[in-house]
Amino acid sequence: MSFIIHGILLLLLFLTPTAARSSHCCAIMYTIHPAEVDNLIQSLNRTFTFFNWRPLYPTLLFYDAKLLGQLDLVQGKLKSILKPDWLETLRWIEVNWKPPTDIKKEDVYEPVRHWFPDYSLMIKFWFSDVLHLNATKRFSYYLRLDTDSMVHSEFPVDPFQLMIRKGYAYGYYTLYTDEAFVTVGLIDFVESFVNDFNGRSKAALNKLQLPPLEARKDYGPPMMYTNFELLNMRRFRRDPLLKEFERRVLESKRIHTNRWGDSPLRYYQVMTGLDWNKEVLHFCNFSYAHLHHNFFRQSCGH
């Protein structure tokens, strides 16, 4: 079943600084929906222009059956706009997103029911599926951008070289706050996870603070702005804490029934599974806009 995914998966992945010259180490990934084609072209053009790294890395474009009727048109548009060396990086990959067979529409929390199953499938794709696809298993790091993610200034460094050199497992551009009605039960879930892994979880090290029970109903939790996200896929696939957090989220089915988003889920996965000060990198010093939301210009010392 097709569904709307506004995602661009810019997956630029590195095994080692030397391997960064190889197509086996890094990639740019986009997930595409027909309604987002014009945004995709603009985003790709800006990304290749301002992320002026050499060599260029593979660009994986994920699409489902909904795009098949327009695929030639989309490829033609890209061919007329993008430079030849940019076009050579594109890899078109068809995927089949299937809604869960064990969850009915009436099982979904009423305020978020209209997002099921299309949007929840997109969330699950970014939170988990993308890590385990055959097309991505050979890669180590990814950079994700949505189709409406627009870079507006020169990116000052090759982020993956920086991630590898410094040993970072996760990189982000900014933090945001999610809505309480799309995160019902999430804080209870995180608290249970932390308690079960007391002594192993990084929650205490990272000074993770959870609101008291009486304040959770209206609490909007922090979230990574995952439309710009860099991630060490190998680490997230193999680390016991990161894997267990992912497993429990999927087992809970709350992505579908409560519309838990990949953004707050990633925040709490990182806060409980990584050393924030040593393994998490804040990217800044460039201008960036998520087209449907806000424009950001941040400065920092990197």
Buried (B, 14 or more C-beta within 10 A) or exposed (E): EBBBBBBBBBBBBBBEEEBBBBBBBBBBBBBBBBEBBEBBBBBBBBBBEBBEBEEBBBBBBBBBEBBEEBBEEBBEBBEEEBEEEBBEBBBBBEBEBEBBEEBEEEEBBEEBEEBBBBBBBBBBBBBBBBBEBEBBEEBBBBBBBBBBBBBEEEBEEBBBBBBBEEEBBBBBBBEBEBBBBBBBBBBEBBBEBBEEBEEEBBBEBBEBEBEEEEEBEEBBBBBBBBBBBBBBBBBBBEBEBBBBBBEBBBEBBBBBBBBBBBBBBBBBBBBBBBEBEEBBBBBBBBBBBBBEEEEBEEEEEE
